[in-house]
Structures are given as structure tokens and as C-alpha cells.
Amino acid sequence: MHFAIFKPFAKAQARILLIKPVHREGRKTRTWILDPDEIEQLTERLRSEG
């Protein structure tokens, strides 16, 4: 949730380490890290859910 208050340069460098790896479409291997665009999508989803 703190991602929403980051300044643009901080958002561009933000990453979140996951507890378990997840498969991403277009990638051959699973990944342990959420990139800034994925974090943005997650914050928008959390806001819309309430």
C-alpha cells in the first residue's frame, strides 16, 4: 500500500520479494520478484476491492 505514495523515481526502482515463486506469462521460469508495473496493478486492485 505504501507504493501509492512513492515518488516516480522511487516507483521505478521498487521491487517486492515474494514468499514463493510465481509463473509469469512470456517467461520461461518462475520469478520471486514483482516489478514496478506489477506492484502498480496490485495497488490498484487492492484499492478497488476496498
DSSP file (Angstrom, degrees, kcal/mol; ACC not computed):
  #  RESIDUE AA STRUCTURE BP1 BP2  ACC     N-H-->O    O-->H-N    N-H-->O    O-->H-N    TCO  KAPPA ALPHA  PHI   PSI    X-CA   Y-CA   Z-CA
    1    1 A M    >         0   0    0      0, 0.0     3,-1.0     0, 0.0     4,-0.3   0.000 360.0 360.0 360.0 -26.6    0.0    0.0    0.0
    2    2 A H  G >   +     0   0    0      1,-0.2     3,-1.6     2,-0.2     4,-0.5   0.738 360.0  78.5 -68.4 -21.0    3.0    2.3    0.6
    3    3 A F  G >  S+     0   0    0      1,-0.3     3,-1.2     2,-0.2    -1,-0.2   0.833  82.8  64.8 -56.2 -33.8    3.8    2.1   -3.2
    4    4 A A  G <  S+     0   0    0     -3,-1.0    -1,-0.3     1,-0.3    -2,-0.2   0.762 102.0  47.8 -63.4 -25.9    1.0    4.6   -3.9
    5    5 A I  G <  S+     0   0    0     -3,-1.6    -1,-0.3    -4,-0.3    -2,-0.2   0.488  86.8 113.3 -95.8  -2.4    2.8    7.4   -2.0
    6    6 A F  S <  S-     0   0    0     -3,-1.2    -3,-0.0    -4,-0.5     0, 0.0  -0.326  70.9-116.0 -65.6 149.4    6.2    6.8   -3.7
    7    7 A K    >>  -     0   0    0      1,-0.1     4,-2.3     4,-0.0     3,-0.7  -0.472  36.3 -99.2 -77.7 159.9    7.6    9.5   -5.9
    8    8 A P  H 3> S+     0   0    0      0, 0.0     4,-1.9     0, 0.0     5,-0.1   0.849 122.6  50.5 -53.2 -41.5    8.1    8.5   -9.6
    9    9 A F  H 3> S+     0   0    0      1,-0.2     4,-0.7     2,-0.2     5,-0.1   0.858 112.1  47.9 -68.3 -32.1   11.8    7.8   -9.3
   10   10 A A  H X> S+     0   0    0     -3,-0.7     4,-0.7     2,-0.2     3,-0.5   0.873 109.0  53.5 -73.1 -37.8   11.2    5.6   -6.3
   11   11 A K  H >< S+     0   0    0     -4,-2.3     3,-0.7     1,-0.2    -2,-0.2   0.884 104.1  56.6 -61.9 -38.3    8.4    3.7   -8.0
   12   12 A A  H 3< S+     0   0    0     -4,-1.9    -1,-0.2     1,-0.2    -2,-0.2   0.754 113.7  39.8 -66.0 -24.3   10.8    3.0  -11.0
   13   13 A Q  H << S+     0   0    0     -4,-0.7    -1,-0.2    -3,-0.5    -2,-0.2   0.463  90.3 117.0-102.7  -3.4   13.2    1.3   -8.6
   14   14 A A    <<  +     0   0    0     -4,-0.7     2,-0.3    -3,-0.7    25,-0.1  -0.386  34.3 170.2 -72.1 141.6   10.7   -0.5   -6.4
   15   15 A R        -     0   0    0     20,-0.1     2,-0.4    -2,-0.1    20,-0.2  -0.980  20.3-149.0-144.0 151.0   10.7   -4.3   -6.2
   16   16 A I  E     -A   34   0A   0     18,-1.4    18,-2.6    -2,-0.3     2,-0.5  -0.992  13.1-139.7-124.7 127.6    8.9   -6.8   -3.9
   17   17 A L  E     -A   33   0A   0     -2,-0.4    16,-0.2    16,-0.2     2,-0.1  -0.738  23.9-141.0 -84.4 127.4   10.3  -10.1   -2.9
   18   18 A L  E     -     0   0A   0     14,-3.6    -1,-0.0    -2,-0.5    14,-0.0  -0.461  13.7-128.3 -88.9 160.1    7.7  -12.8   -2.9
   19   19 A I  E    S+     0   0A   0      1,-0.2    -1,-0.1    -2,-0.1    13,-0.0   0.842  96.1  13.9 -74.0 -35.5    7.3  -15.7   -0.4
   20   20 A K  E    S-     0   0A   0     11,-0.1    -1,-0.2    12,-0.0    11,-0.1  -0.982  91.7 -98.1-139.4 152.1    7.1  -18.2   -3.2
   21   21 A P  E     -     0   0A   0      0, 0.0     2,-0.3     0, 0.0    11,-0.2  -0.358  35.8-158.5 -71.6 148.9    7.9  -18.0   -7.0
   22   22 A V  E     -A   31   0A   0      9,-2.3     9,-2.6    11,-0.1     2,-0.3  -0.935  19.2-112.3-126.7 151.0    5.1  -17.4   -9.4
   23   23 A H        -     0   0    0     -2,-0.3     2,-0.4     7,-0.2     7,-0.2  -0.617  28.3-158.7 -81.1 138.4    4.8  -18.1  -13.2
   24   24 A R    >   -     0   0    0      5,-0.5     3,-1.9    -2,-0.3     2,-0.1  -0.965  24.9-109.8-118.4 135.5    4.6  -15.1  -15.5
   25   25 A E  T 3  S+     0   0    0     -2,-0.4     3,-0.1     1,-0.3     0, 0.0  -0.399 105.2  23.0 -61.8 132.6    3.2  -15.3  -19.0
   26   26 A G  T 3  S+     0   0    0      1,-0.3     2,-0.4    -2,-0.1    -1,-0.3   0.408 102.7 102.7  90.3  -1.9    6.0  -14.9  -21.5
   27   27 A R    <   -     0   0    0     -3,-1.9    -1,-0.3     1,-0.1    -3,-0.2  -0.911  62.9-147.1-115.6 143.4    8.8  -16.1  -19.2
   28   28 A K  S    S+     0   0    0     -2,-0.4     2,-0.3    -3,-0.1    -1,-0.1   0.804  82.2  39.8 -76.6 -29.7   10.4  -19.5  -19.2
   29   29 A T  S    S-     0   0    0      1,-0.0    -5,-0.5    -7,-0.0     2,-0.1  -0.766  88.2-102.0-119.4 163.5   11.0  -19.6  -15.4
   30   30 A R        -     0   0    0     -2,-0.3     2,-0.3    -7,-0.2    -7,-0.2  -0.435  38.4-140.3 -76.8 158.8    9.1  -18.6  -12.3
   31   31 A T  E     -A   22   0A   0     -9,-2.6    -9,-2.3    -2,-0.1   -11,-0.1  -0.919  19.6-158.9-127.4 151.3   10.1  -15.4  -10.6
   32   32 A W  E    S+     0   0A   0     -2,-0.3   -14,-3.6   -11,-0.2     2,-0.4   0.399  73.9  74.0-101.3  -1.9   10.4  -14.3   -7.0
   33   33 A I  E     -A   17   0A   0    -16,-0.2     2,-0.5   -11,-0.1   -16,-0.2  -0.937  65.2-144.4-125.8 135.9   10.2  -10.6   -7.6
   34   34 A L  E     -A   16   0A   0    -18,-2.6   -18,-1.4    -2,-0.4    -2,-0.0  -0.835  24.5-141.3 -91.6 131.9    7.3   -8.2   -8.5
   35   35 A D    >>  -     0   0    0     -2,-0.5     4,-2.2   -20,-0.2     3,-0.5  -0.421  30.0 -95.9 -86.6 166.8    8.4   -5.4  -10.9
   36   36 A P  H 3> S+     0   0    0      0, 0.0     4,-2.3     0, 0.0     5,-0.1   0.855 123.6  51.4 -54.7 -40.4    7.1   -1.8  -10.6
   37   37 A D  H 3> S+     0   0    0      1,-0.2     4,-1.8     2,-0.2     5,-0.1   0.874 111.2  48.4 -66.5 -34.7    4.3   -2.3  -13.1
   38   38 A E  H <> S+     0   0    0     -3,-0.5     4,-2.0     2,-0.2    -1,-0.2   0.854 109.8  52.1 -71.5 -34.9    3.1   -5.4  -11.3
   39   39 A I  H  X S+     0   0    0     -4,-2.2     4,-2.6     2,-0.2    -2,-0.2   0.910 108.0  52.2 -65.1 -42.2    3.1   -3.5   -8.0
   40   40 A E  H  X S+     0   0    0     -4,-2.3     4,-2.1     1,-0.2    -2,-0.2   0.907 109.1  49.4 -60.3 -43.4    1.1   -0.7   -9.5
   41   41 A Q  H  X S+     0   0    0     -4,-1.8     4,-2.1     1,-0.2    -1,-0.2   0.896 111.0  50.6 -62.8 -40.4   -1.5   -3.3  -10.8
   42   42 A L  H  X S+     0   0    0     -4,-2.0     4,-2.5     2,-0.2    -2,-0.2   0.911 109.5  49.4 -65.6 -43.1   -1.7   -4.8   -7.3
   43   43 A T  H  X S+     0   0    0     -4,-2.6     4,-2.1     1,-0.2    -1,-0.2   0.893 111.1  50.2 -64.6 -38.1   -2.2   -1.5   -5.5
   44   44 A E  H  X S+     0   0    0     -4,-2.1     4,-2.2     2,-0.2    -1,-0.2   0.905 111.1  49.0 -64.7 -40.8   -5.0   -0.6   -8.0
   45   45 A R  H  X S+     0   0    0     -4,-2.1     4,-1.8     1,-0.2    -2,-0.2   0.911 110.8  50.0 -65.0 -42.0   -6.7   -3.9   -7.3
   46   46 A L  H  X S+     0   0    0     -4,-2.5     4,-0.8     1,-0.2    -1,-0.2   0.880 110.7  50.2 -64.9 -37.8   -6.4   -3.5   -3.6
   47   47 A R  H >< S+     0   0    0     -4,-2.1     3,-0.6     1,-0.2    -1,-0.2   0.918 110.9  48.6 -64.3 -43.0   -7.9    0.0   -3.8
   48   48 A S  H 3< S+     0   0    0     -4,-2.2    -1,-0.2     1,-0.2    -2,-0.2   0.809 107.1  56.5 -69.6 -28.9  -10.8   -1.2   -5.9
   49   49 A E  H 3<        0   0    0     -4,-1.8    -1,-0.2    -5,-0.2    -2,-0.2   0.682 360.0 360.0 -78.9 -16.8  -11.6   -4.1   -3.5
   50   50 A G    <<        0   0    0     -4,-0.8    -3,-0.2    -3,-0.6    -2,-0.1   0.508 360.0 360.0 129.2 360.0  -11.9   -1.8   -0.6
